[in-house]
Amino acid sequence: MLMVKTRLRQLREGLSDPKVSQESIARQAGLSLQWYRQLENGLAPNTSWTTANAILRAFNTERDRRMQEAIALDQLGLHIV
């Protein structure tokens, strides 16, 4: 199976020292691990605005811990409906 490097995956993999897991982002966003993995792997074509914002908050929390600049919703690479 070919692994697609979605923007969401690239952003998560860019969070190091310490590395952030899919489980951690899903938990912080209040999502099931299965749903987050589908989004990150590009297997879910759409997501809601509420879910996208929850993921954004989780990412920005982790980025803040690493003293990295916050990202915007459109940088997640999700198709929001």
Stockholm file with secondary structure:
# STOCKHOLM 1.0

chainA/1-81         MLMVKTRLRQLREGLSDPKVSQESIARQAGLSLQWYRQLENGLAPNTSWTTANAILRAFNTERDRRMQEAIALDQLGLHIV
#=GR chainA/1-81 SS CCCCCCHHHHHHHTCTTTTCCHHHHHHHHTCCHHHHHHHHTTCCCCBCHHHHHHHHHHHHHHHHHTTCCCCCGGGGCCCBC
#=GC SS_cons        CCCCCCHHHHHHHTCTTTTCCHHHHHHHHTCCHHHHHHHHTTCCCCBCHHHHHHHHHHHHHHHHHTTCCCCCGGGGCCCBC
//
